[in-house]
Amino acid sequence: MVPYPTTPEEIKSAEAELLGSLLLLPTEGIPTALEAEDFTESTHRLIYEALQTVSGAAELDTVRAVVMLLTVDELEHIGGETYLTTLRQQAESTTMSIEEQVSRLKQASLHNLLMQIGDALSTHTQYYDGDDLVHLIGELERALRITRHLFAPQKAPPSHMAPLQTDLDSYLTDLDTRLKQRIPFTGIPTGFVDLDTITGGLQRSNLIIIAGPPSSGKTSFALSIALHILLKEHRSVGMFSLEAPKKQVIERLLSMESFLDQRLLRSLELDVSDRARLTEASAVLSQASLWIDDTANLSTTQLQEKARHLVERCGVELLIVDYVHLMLSSINDKRHENRVQEIGEISRSLKALARELTIPVLALAQLSRAFEGRAIRKFQLSDLRDGSLENDADLVLFLTLAEIEASGTTASPMLATISIAKHRNGPRADLDVCFQPALTRFSDLPTLVQPEAYEQPSLSVPPGSVQPLRTFPRLNDILEQAIQNTPDRSSQ
């Protein structure tokens, strides 16, 4: 076995050798175990982050692609295109596989981590600063992840049953249980009938992106889903609110559950019936298993630590991140000069977190303004600000609100459209739902009429503001029409 590097010179050489191999063999892809933190040289880390974006693309010249992704200052910092070409040329004489090189680098990372942890423990004998302790715990967890990777058995022990058969039996057992218990969905229902019919609910281990331009109702849609999961499905939800403080999130939830205009809560113009509804709503919400973290500038490392705690200690079954573009990458917990690469790292970390914790992660994202210049203003996946979100997501939902007519008011219910732009495990579709601006709440179209308990008009909904229901094609009609229009392949 080739010994792993220990001195700074040896580690620098090993990093350069691995990067050269990745430049030489782009179709091999980057091993999932490799992390940006494994590179001690800032120049090598920049090259690695750029390679993550272009990895696996056989048709690209990787050196040229990396040059295009880096800024002028970053390119000068790493030594220009000449250094990248040198790395690739040197890798041509390398005899070790990429997996072996990654393993050597991980061992070096583990060695350095253990040395740093040992120094930290020896210098802090009695009192720990809160931030230092959080950092130390993060380093310990990373050391454990590297150890598990390095010492995991390379080959599974022989078994009398083939892996496929084992997985097949497990799937059939789960299917039989669902049939007996009449569980219609494999995932967590969102409360939107058509959306659940197509997706089967929010699937475990999936990264779901809700995207739209600013002020298009992304947070309201996510909270509408959360309310259904909390109050109807009786499941636990964790929310990371990077945009709004916890107090504002709670105010929204109270407005949505009590059917009271948010302006009433802020202006305190509440009559007796409004106060009664508010009291009832607060009693219902107090029973909900919702954990809200409103830490600003949250990094991927911090989110991962807190998410693991919520899942392991609080039984959380859904994580909501509002929103992706306000997060920081884990590299030094500060803004990266190349925002595209940073969002790529954040996107991959959210996907990895969903896989690790086996729960759906619902992340909100902003769209670029490119759609405004089109004749038909329909969103496209390319409108996502960063390509990594599109690649890593299992489900992408675009949110569109209908234009407010001149005769309408901001308190009137509006038509909204959920566009399933990407669905890794099913079809795409445009689904019509209702949005109530005064309550910032989304719901299925048939629920436009207020509940019987709230038939009396209040300040939250002006008299006559509820418009007659419009008729829209339902999902079954859409599917039947699609089947009829599908050409018969048997006759071809």
C-alpha positions as CSV (number, residue, x, y, z in Angstrom):
1,M,0.0,0.0,0.0
2,V,1.4,3.4,-1.0
3,P,1.9,5.6,2.2
4,Y,-0.3,8.7,2.4
5,P,1.4,12.1,2.3
6,T,2.1,13.9,5.6
7,T,4.3,16.9,4.9
8,P,2.9,20.0,3.3
9,E,5.0,19.4,0.2
10,E,3.8,15.8,-0.2
11,I,0.2,16.8,0.3
12,K,0.5,19.6,-2.2
13,S,2.0,17.2,-4.7
14,A,-0.8,14.6,-4.1
15,E,-3.5,17.3,-4.6
16,A,-1.9,18.4,-7.9
17,E,-1.7,14.7,-9.1
18,L,-5.3,14.1,-8.3
19,L,-6.5,17.3,-10.0
20,G,-4.4,16.4,-13.1
21,S,-6.1,13.0,-13.2
22,L,-9.6,14.6,-13.0
23,L,-8.6,17.0,-15.8
24,L,-7.3,14.1,-17.9
25,L,-10.2,11.8,-17.4
26,P,-13.4,14.0,-17.1
27,T,-15.7,11.1,-17.9
28,E,-14.7,9.3,-14.7
29,G,-16.5,12.0,-12.7
30,I,-15.6,13.2,-9.3
31,P,-15.9,10.6,-6.5
32,T,-18.7,11.5,-4.1
33,A,-16.3,11.1,-1.1
34,L,-14.1,13.9,-2.2
35,E,-14.8,17.3,-0.6
36,A,-13.4,20.8,-1.1
37,E,-12.1,20.7,2.5
38,D,-9.7,17.9,1.5
39,F,-7.6,20.4,-0.5
40,T,-5.2,22.4,1.7
41,E,-4.1,24.7,-1.2
42,S,-6.5,27.5,-2.0
43,T,-5.5,27.3,-5.7
44,H,-6.3,23.6,-5.8
45,R,-9.6,24.2,-4.1
46,L,-10.6,26.7,-6.7
47,I,-9.7,24.2,-9.5
48,Y,-11.7,21.4,-7.7
49,E,-14.8,23.6,-7.3
50,A,-14.7,24.5,-11.0
51,L,-14.2,20.8,-12.0
52,Q,-17.4,19.9,-10.0
53,T,-19.4,22.0,-12.5
54,V,-18.0,20.3,-15.6
55,S,-17.3,16.8,-14.3
56,G,-18.7,13.9,-16.4
57,A,-19.0,15.9,-19.7
58,A,-17.0,14.0,-22.3
59,E,-17.5,16.6,-25.0
60,L,-15.8,19.4,-23.1
61,D,-12.1,20.3,-23.0
62,T,-11.9,20.4,-19.2
63,V,-8.9,22.8,-19.1
64,R,-10.8,25.4,-21.3
65,A,-14.0,24.8,-19.3
66,V,-12.3,25.5,-16.0
67,V,-10.6,28.6,-17.5
68,M,-14.0,30.0,-18.5
69,L,-15.6,29.3,-15.1
70,L,-12.9,31.1,-13.1
71,T,-12.7,34.9,-12.8
72,V,-9.6,36.8,-14.1
73,D,-8.3,37.2,-10.5
74,E,-8.9,33.5,-9.7
75,L,-7.2,32.4,-12.9
76,E,-4.2,34.6,-12.1
77,H,-4.2,33.2,-8.6
78,I,-3.9,29.5,-9.7
79,G,-1.2,30.2,-12.3
80,G,-3.2,30.6,-15.4
81,E,-4.1,28.1,-18.1
82,T,-0.5,27.0,-18.2
83,Y,-0.7,25.5,-14.7
84,L,-3.9,23.5,-15.6
85,T,-2.2,22.2,-18.7
86,T,0.8,21.1,-16.7
87,L,-1.3,19.3,-14.2
88,R,-3.0,17.3,-17.0
89,Q,0.3,16.5,-18.7
90,Q,1.8,15.2,-15.5
91,A,-1.1,13.0,-14.8
92,E,-0.4,11.0,-18.0
93,S,2.4,9.2,-16.2
94,T,0.4,8.4,-13.1
95,T,-0.2,4.7,-12.4
96,M,-2.6,5.0,-9.5
97,S,-6.4,5.1,-10.2
98,I,-8.4,8.1,-9.2
99,E,-10.0,6.1,-6.3
100,E,-6.5,5.3,-4.9
101,Q,-5.5,9.0,-5.1
102,V,-8.7,10.1,-3.4
103,S,-8.1,7.5,-0.6
104,R,-4.5,8.8,-0.1
105,L,-5.7,12.4,0.1
106,K,-8.5,11.5,2.5
107,Q,-6.0,9.8,4.8
108,A,-3.9,12.9,4.7
109,S,-7.0,15.0,5.6
110,L,-7.8,12.7,8.5
111,H,-4.3,12.9,9.8
112,N,-4.4,16.7,9.7
113,L,-7.9,16.8,11.3
114,L,-6.8,14.6,14.2
115,M,-3.7,16.8,14.8
116,Q,-5.9,20.0,14.8
117,I,-8.5,18.4,17.1
118,G,-5.7,17.2,19.4
119,D,-4.3,20.7,19.6
120,A,-7.7,22.2,20.2
121,L,-8.4,19.8,23.1
122,S,-5.1,20.4,24.7
123,T,-5.4,24.2,24.6
124,H,-9.0,24.3,25.9
125,T,-8.7,22.5,29.2
126,Q,-11.7,24.0,31.0
127,Y,-13.7,26.7,29.2
128,Y,-14.9,26.6,25.6
129,D,-16.2,29.5,23.5
130,G,-19.5,28.6,21.9
131,D,-18.4,29.1,18.4
132,D,-15.1,27.2,19.0
133,L,-17.1,24.3,20.4
134,V,-19.4,24.2,17.4
135,H,-16.4,24.3,15.1
136,L,-14.7,21.5,17.0
137,I,-17.8,19.3,16.9
138,G,-18.0,19.9,13.1
139,E,-14.3,18.8,12.7
140,L,-15.0,15.7,14.8
141,E,-18.0,14.8,12.7
142,R,-16.0,15.3,9.5
143,A,-13.2,13.1,10.9
144,L,-15.8,10.4,11.6
145,R,-17.1,10.6,8.0
146,I,-13.6,10.2,6.6
147,T,-12.9,7.3,8.9
148,R,-16.1,5.5,7.8
149,H,-15.2,6.0,4.2
150,L,-11.6,4.8,4.6
151,F,-12.4,1.7,6.6
152,A,-15.7,0.7,5.0
153,P,-15.4,-2.8,3.5
154,Q,-14.5,-2.7,-0.2
155,K,-16.7,-5.7,-1.0
156,A,-19.9,-6.8,0.7
157,P,-19.7,-10.2,2.3
158,P,-21.0,-13.1,0.2
159,S,-24.7,-13.6,0.6
160,H,-27.0,-16.5,-0.4
161,M,-29.4,-13.9,-1.8
162,A,-28.7,-11.5,-4.7
163,P,-28.8,-7.8,-3.8
164,L,-31.6,-7.1,-6.4
165,Q,-33.7,-9.9,-4.9
166,T,-33.3,-8.4,-1.4
167,D,-34.3,-4.9,-2.6
168,L,-37.1,-6.4,-4.6
169,D,-38.5,-8.3,-1.6
170,S,-38.2,-5.1,0.5
171,Y,-40.1,-3.1,-2.1
172,L,-42.9,-5.7,-2.5
173,T,-43.3,-5.9,1.3
174,D,-43.6,-2.1,1.5
175,L,-46.1,-2.1,-1.3
176,D,-48.2,-4.8,0.4
177,T,-48.2,-2.8,3.6
178,R,-49.4,0.3,1.8
179,L,-52.2,-1.7,0.0
180,K,-53.4,-3.2,3.3
181,Q,-53.4,0.1,5.1
182,R,-54.8,2.0,2.0
183,I,-51.9,4.5,2.0
184,P,-52.3,6.2,-1.4
185,F,-48.9,7.9,-1.6
186,T,-45.3,6.8,-1.2
187,G,-44.2,10.2,0.0
188,I,-45.5,12.9,2.4
189,P,-48.8,14.5,1.0
190,T,-48.6,18.2,0.3
191,G,-52.3,18.8,0.6
192,F,-52.6,19.7,-3.1
193,V,-54.5,16.9,-4.7
194,D,-53.3,17.1,-8.3
195,L,-49.7,17.7,-7.2
196,D,-49.8,14.6,-4.9
197,T,-51.5,12.5,-7.6
198,I,-48.6,13.2,-10.0
199,T,-45.7,13.1,-7.6
200,G,-47.0,10.7,-5.0
201,G,-46.2,13.3,-2.4
202,L,-42.8,14.6,-1.3
203,Q,-40.5,11.6,-1.7
204,R,-37.8,10.7,0.8
205,S,-34.2,11.5,-0.1
206,N,-35.4,14.0,-2.7
207,L,-34.3,17.6,-3.2
208,I,-37.4,19.6,-4.2
209,I,-36.9,23.2,-5.6
210,I,-39.7,25.7,-5.5
211,A,-38.6,28.6,-7.8
212,G,-40.1,31.9,-8.9
213,P,-39.2,35.5,-9.3
214,P,-39.3,37.8,-6.2
215,S,-42.7,38.2,-4.4
216,S,-44.3,35.3,-6.3
217,G,-45.4,33.5,-3.2
218,K,-42.6,30.9,-2.8
219,T,-42.5,31.2,1.0
220,S,-46.3,31.2,1.2
221,F,-46.5,28.0,-0.9
222,A,-43.9,26.3,1.3
223,L,-45.8,27.3,4.5
224,S,-49.1,26.1,3.0
225,I,-47.5,22.7,2.5
226,A,-45.9,22.8,5.9
227,L,-49.3,23.6,7.6
228,H,-50.9,20.6,5.9
229,I,-48.1,18.2,6.9
230,L,-48.1,19.6,10.5
231,L,-51.9,19.7,11.1
232,K,-53.4,17.1,8.8
233,E,-50.6,14.5,8.5
234,H,-49.3,15.1,12.1
235,R,-45.7,15.0,11.1
236,S,-42.7,17.1,12.2
237,V,-41.2,19.8,10.1
238,G,-38.0,21.8,10.4
239,M,-37.6,25.2,8.7
240,F,-34.5,27.3,8.1
241,S,-35.7,30.8,7.5
242,L,-32.8,32.8,6.2
243,E,-34.9,35.6,4.8
244,A,-37.5,36.4,7.5
245,P,-37.1,36.4,11.3
246,K,-39.0,33.8,13.3
247,K,-41.6,36.3,14.5
248,Q,-42.7,37.1,10.9
249,V,-43.0,33.3,10.1
250,I,-45.2,32.8,13.1
251,E,-47.4,35.8,12.1
252,R,-47.9,34.3,8.7
253,L,-48.8,30.9,10.1
254,L,-51.4,32.6,12.5
255,S,-52.9,34.5,9.6
256,M,-53.1,31.4,7.4
257,E,-54.7,29.2,10.1
258,S,-57.1,31.8,11.5
259,F,-58.1,33.2,8.0
260,L,-57.3,36.7,9.2
261,D,-55.7,39.3,7.0
262,Q,-52.1,39.9,8.1
263,R,-52.7,43.6,8.1
264,L,-55.1,43.2,11.0
265,L,-52.4,41.4,13.0
266,R,-50.0,44.2,12.4
267,S,-52.5,47.1,12.9
268,L,-54.2,45.4,15.9
269,E,-57.6,46.3,14.5
270,L,-59.1,43.1,15.8
271,D,-62.7,42.8,17.0
272,V,-64.1,40.1,19.3
273,S,-64.7,37.5,16.7
274,D,-61.2,38.1,15.2
275,R,-59.6,37.6,18.6
276,A,-61.6,34.4,19.1
277,R,-60.4,33.1,15.7
278,L,-56.8,34.1,16.6
279,T,-57.0,32.3,19.9
280,E,-58.3,29.2,18.3
281,A,-55.6,29.2,15.6
282,S,-52.9,29.7,18.2
283,A,-54.2,26.7,20.2
284,V,-54.1,24.5,17.1
285,L,-50.6,25.7,16.0
286,S,-49.2,25.2,19.6
287,Q,-49.7,21.4,19.0
288,A,-47.7,21.4,15.8
289,S,-44.3,19.9,15.7
290,L,-42.5,22.8,14.0
291,W,-38.9,23.9,14.6
292,I,-37.9,27.3,13.1
293,D,-34.3,28.4,12.8
294,D,-33.9,32.0,11.6
295,T,-30.1,32.2,11.7
296,A,-28.9,34.6,9.0
297,N,-26.0,33.7,6.7
298,L,-26.3,30.0,7.5
299,S,-23.5,27.9,6.0
300,T,-23.9,24.4,4.6
301,T,-21.9,23.0,7.6
302,Q,-24.1,24.7,10.1
303,L,-27.3,23.6,8.3
304,Q,-26.1,20.0,8.2
305,E,-25.3,19.9,11.9
306,K,-28.7,21.4,12.9
307,A,-30.6,19.2,10.4
308,R,-29.0,16.0,11.8
309,H,-30.0,17.2,15.3
310,L,-33.6,17.9,14.2
311,V,-34.0,14.5,12.5
312,E,-32.3,12.4,15.2
313,R,-33.6,14.2,18.3
314,C,-36.9,15.8,17.2
315,G,-38.1,13.3,14.5
316,V,-38.4,15.9,11.8
317,E,-39.6,14.3,8.5
318,L,-39.3,17.4,6.2
319,L,-36.8,20.2,6.0
320,I,-37.6,23.6,4.4
321,V,-34.8,26.0,3.4
322,D,-35.9,29.6,2.6
323,Y,-33.9,30.3,0.6
324,V,-30.9,28.8,-1.2
325,H,-29.3,32.1,-2.5
326,L,-29.0,33.5,1.1
327,M,-26.9,30.5,2.2
328,L,-23.1,30.4,2.5
329,S,-20.8,27.6,1.4
330,S,-18.9,25.7,4.1
331,I,-15.5,27.0,2.8
332,N,-14.5,29.5,5.5
333,D,-18.2,30.3,6.0
334,K,-18.0,33.4,3.8
335,R,-19.1,34.5,0.4
336,H,-17.2,33.0,-2.5
337,E,-16.1,35.3,-5.3
338,N,-17.5,32.9,-7.9
339,R,-21.2,32.7,-6.8
340,V,-22.0,30.0,-9.4
341,Q,-19.5,27.6,-7.9
342,E,-20.7,28.4,-4.4
343,I,-24.4,27.7,-5.3
344,G,-23.2,24.5,-6.8
345,E,-21.6,23.4,-3.6
346,I,-24.8,24.5,-1.6
347,S,-27.0,22.5,-4.0
348,R,-24.9,19.4,-3.8
349,S,-24.8,19.6,0.0
350,L,-28.6,19.8,0.2
351,K,-29.0,16.8,-2.1
352,A,-26.5,14.9,-0.1
353,L,-28.3,15.9,3.1
354,A,-31.6,14.6,1.8
355,R,-29.9,11.3,0.9
356,E,-28.1,11.0,4.2
357,L,-31.1,11.7,6.4
358,T,-33.6,9.9,4.1
359,I,-36.1,12.8,4.2
360,P,-37.3,15.3,1.6
361,V,-35.6,18.7,1.5
362,L,-37.7,21.5,0.2
363,A,-35.5,24.5,-0.9
364,L,-36.7,27.8,-2.3
365,A,-34.8,29.5,-5.1
366,Q,-35.0,32.8,-7.1
367,L,-35.4,32.9,-10.9
368,S,-33.5,35.2,-13.1
369,R,-35.4,37.9,-15.1
370,A,-34.6,36.3,-18.4
371,F,-38.3,35.3,-18.9
372,E,-39.4,39.0,-19.0
373,G,-37.8,39.4,-22.5
374,R,-39.8,36.6,-24.0
375,A,-43.0,37.0,-26.0
376,I,-44.6,34.3,-23.9
377,R,-43.6,34.7,-20.3
378,K,-43.2,31.0,-19.4
379,F,-40.5,29.9,-17.1
380,Q,-37.7,27.5,-18.2
381,L,-35.3,25.4,-16.3
382,S,-32.5,27.7,-17.6
383,D,-34.1,30.6,-15.7
384,L,-32.8,29.0,-12.5
385,R,-29.8,31.3,-11.6
386,D,-27.4,28.4,-11.4
387,G,-27.3,25.1,-13.3
388,S,-26.4,23.0,-10.3
389,L,-29.9,23.5,-8.9
390,E,-31.5,22.1,-12.0
391,N,-29.0,19.1,-12.1
392,D,-29.3,18.2,-8.4
393,A,-33.0,18.6,-7.9
394,D,-35.4,15.6,-8.2
395,L,-38.4,17.9,-8.5
396,V,-38.5,21.5,-9.7
397,L,-41.8,23.5,-9.2
398,F,-42.2,26.9,-10.8
399,L,-44.8,29.2,-9.2
400,T,-46.8,31.8,-11.2
401,L,-49.5,34.2,-10.0
402,A,-52.1,35.5,-12.4
403,E,-52.1,39.2,-13.2
404,I,-54.4,41.2,-10.9
405,E,-57.3,42.5,-13.0
406,A,-58.1,46.2,-12.8
407,S,-61.5,45.4,-11.1
408,G,-59.9,43.1,-8.6
409,T,-58.3,43.9,-5.2
410,T,-55.3,42.5,-3.5
411,A,-57.6,40.8,-1.0
412,S,-59.4,38.8,-3.8
413,P,-58.5,35.2,-4.3
414,M,-56.3,34.7,-7.4
415,L,-55.5,31.9,-9.8
416,A,-52.0,30.5,-9.4
417,T,-50.1,27.9,-11.4
418,I,-47.7,25.2,-10.2
419,S,-45.6,24.2,-13.1
420,I,-43.8,20.9,-12.7
421,A,-40.7,21.8,-14.8
422,K,-38.6,18.8,-13.8
423,H,-39.8,15.5,-12.4
424,R,-37.1,12.8,-12.2
425,N,-39.7,10.0,-11.5
426,G,-42.8,11.1,-13.4
427,P,-44.5,13.5,-15.9
428,R,-44.5,17.2,-16.0
429,A,-47.7,19.3,-15.9
430,D,-49.2,22.7,-15.1
431,L,-51.6,22.6,-12.2
432,D,-54.1,25.4,-11.2
433,V,-54.4,26.3,-7.5
434,C,-55.8,29.2,-5.5
435,F,-53.8,32.0,-3.8
436,Q,-55.3,34.3,-1.2
437,P,-53.0,37.3,-0.9
438,A,-54.5,38.7,2.3
439,L,-53.8,35.4,4.0
440,T,-50.7,34.6,1.9
441,R,-52.1,31.1,1.7
442,F,-52.3,28.6,-1.2
443,S,-55.0,25.9,-1.5
444,D,-56.8,23.8,-4.1
445,L,-59.4,25.5,-6.2
446,P,-62.5,23.9,-4.6
447,T,-61.5,25.4,-1.3
448,L,-62.0,29.0,-2.3
449,V,-65.2,29.2,-0.2
450,Q,-64.5,30.0,3.4
451,P,-65.3,27.4,6.0
452,E,-68.8,27.5,7.5
453,A,-67.5,28.6,10.9
454,Y,-66.3,31.8,9.2
455,E,-69.3,32.7,7.1
456,Q,-69.6,36.1,8.7
457,P,-67.4,38.7,6.9
458,S,-64.6,40.3,8.8
459,L,-62.0,43.0,8.2
460,S,-59.8,40.3,6.7
461,V,-62.0,39.7,3.7
462,P,-64.1,42.7,2.4
463,P,-67.7,41.9,1.5
464,G,-68.1,40.8,-2.1
465,S,-64.4,40.2,-2.6
466,V,-64.7,36.5,-3.1
467,Q,-65.1,35.9,-6.9
468,P,-67.3,33.2,-8.4
469,L,-65.4,29.9,-9.0
470,R,-64.0,29.6,-12.5
471,T,-64.0,26.2,-14.2
472,F,-60.6,24.6,-14.9
473,P,-59.8,21.2,-16.4
474,R,-59.0,18.7,-13.7
475,L,-56.1,16.3,-13.6
476,N,-58.0,13.2,-14.8
477,D,-59.2,15.1,-17.9
478,I,-55.7,16.2,-18.7
479,L,-54.3,12.7,-18.4
480,E,-57.1,11.2,-20.5
481,Q,-56.5,13.7,-23.2
482,A,-52.8,13.0,-23.1
483,I,-53.4,9.3,-23.5
484,Q,-55.8,9.9,-26.5
485,N,-53.2,12.1,-28.2
486,T,-50.4,9.6,-27.7
487,P,-49.5,7.7,-31.0
488,D,-50.0,4.0,-31.0
489,R,-46.5,2.5,-31.2
490,S,-47.7,-1.0,-31.8
491,S,-48.7,-0.1,-35.3
492,Q,-45.3,1.4,-36.1
